[in-house]
Amino acid sequence: MRVINFNPGPAGLPLPALERARDELLEFQGSGMSIMEHSHRGKEYDAVHEEAISLLTKLLRIPDTHQVLFLQGGASQQFAQIPMNFLTPETSADYLMTGVWSEKAFDEAKYYGKRRIAATTLNADRRYTRIPREDEIQVDPRAVYVHMTSNNTIYGTQWHAFPDVGGVPLVADMSSDLLWKPIDVSQFTLLYAGAQKNVGPSGIVIVVVSKAFMARGRTDIPKVFRYTTYAENNSLYNTPPTFAIYLCRNVLSWIQDVGGLTQLEKWNREKGDLLYAAIDRHPEFYRAPVEKDSRSYMNVVFNLPTEALDEAFVAESKKAGMVGLKGHRSAGGIRVSLYNAVTVDNVRTLVSFMDQFVRTRG
Ligand SMILES: *Cc1c(COP(=O)(O)O)cnc(C)c1O
């Protein structure tokens, strides 16, 4: 029996994508072996690789100016790889600080060049509970890029309009909200996402990068870390994570089958609205720290009146078939991750559990 999985990442995957993998696991399309056992240079794997790229390109309407890359090392490696490719000791990069992941990205840049905080919403409690307002963002027009985190997985905040950075290349960590809704890719010079939250399994990072920007990257760094190496080889410079890419292909194909990103956005908004309505019905019991206009549709965080109640909430929800609700160790409380694989019905089940929990424990 599968549970209702609210894990923050690695996260639940859509059942049809897993069933397809199960059905093809021992023998991929009559080839006598699984896709994992095929050469990454053979025609079977090549078709999967191309399909994953073309599905992503279609779903996100990626323009010709940009290229899709499949890399490894997680989103954390991108924190380092971006400055490694584009920053020099003489140049400077700007960072918009909205949470733990922005801080980690900012930290890695110091090894390569100058860095500057263009906005931060860190508050007196050393927490982040909102996205900066446009007038709080001071971008250096000479910055080689501005880095932002589109959705803050730990603090449960999300950018609902992307900032105007006045022509400076915008780089976004979209690890926890890529594919939650349609976006205008041309606004971003580079966007990246570790797949294990909203797209697929761990072990693969999706990068969508401007070809012109990539061409300006440094060439005095090892080849294996240059974006151009992967671009020139269609992400087949060395052995890619073939099974992870295969599973992403299954997920992307499921997204297309259910109606693409427009449909996912409808479901995701419905899920988030249902859950925030439940929280707002009992504001004394479910305390949401995030300012309303910064609330995330992917990760919803709240605290119960005591830590003991937080623990009881997690334990009792588990008995009711729901897992993954414990908040991040740095934030505490409860976190509900509502990625694409979570259904509207799953959220209805959680919401009735929450209403019931207030009646018995409130
Ligand atoms: C999970 C997460 C990361 C870290 O991803 P890894 O693939 O584990 O390196 C980075 N950024 C955001 C926004 C995340 O949610």
Ligand as a Chemical Component Dictionary entry (heavy atoms), coordinates in Angstrom:
data_LIG
# 
_chem_comp.id                   LIG 
_chem_comp.type                 NON-POLYMER 
_chem_comp.pdbx_formal_charge   0 
_chem_comp.three_letter_code    LIG 
# 
loop_
_chem_comp_atom.comp_id 
_chem_comp_atom.atom_id 
_chem_comp_atom.alt_atom_id 
_chem_comp_atom.type_symbol 
_chem_comp_atom.charge 
_chem_comp_atom.model_Cartn_x 
_chem_comp_atom.model_Cartn_y 
_chem_comp_atom.model_Cartn_z 
_chem_comp_atom.pdbx_ordinal 
LIG C1 C1 C 0 17.095 20.674 -2.058 1  
LIG C2 C2 C 0 17.563 21.982 -2.554 2  
LIG C3 C3 C 0 18.903 22.196 -2.898 3  
LIG C4 C4 C 0 19.976 21.151 -2.692 4  
LIG O1 O1 O 0 19.853 20.152 -3.639 5  
LIG P1 P1 P 0 20.934 18.981 -3.781 6  
LIG O2 O2 O 0 20.519 18.393 -5.089 7  
LIG O3 O3 O 0 20.758 18.083 -2.611 8  
LIG O4 O4 O 0 22.269 19.594 -3.830 9  
LIG C5 C5 C 0 19.257 23.416 -3.414 10 
LIG N1 N1 N 0 18.347 24.391 -3.598 11 
LIG C6 C6 C 0 17.049 24.229 -3.273 12 
LIG C7 C7 C 0 16.080 25.348 -3.488 13 
LIG C8 C8 C 0 16.622 23.014 -2.752 14 
LIG O5 O5 O 0 15.328 22.847 -2.426 15 
# 
loop_
_chem_comp_bond.comp_id 
_chem_comp_bond.atom_id_1 
_chem_comp_bond.atom_id_2 
_chem_comp_bond.value_order 
_chem_comp_bond.pdbx_ordinal 
LIG C1 C2 SING 1  
LIG C2 C3 SING 2  
LIG C2 C8 DOUB 3  
LIG C3 C4 SING 4  
LIG C3 C5 DOUB 5  
LIG C4 O1 SING 6  
LIG O1 P1 SING 7  
LIG P1 O2 DOUB 8  
LIG P1 O3 SING 9  
LIG P1 O4 SING 10 
LIG C5 N1 SING 11 
LIG N1 C6 DOUB 12 
LIG C6 C7 SING 13 
LIG C6 C8 SING 14 
LIG C8 O5 SING 15 
# 
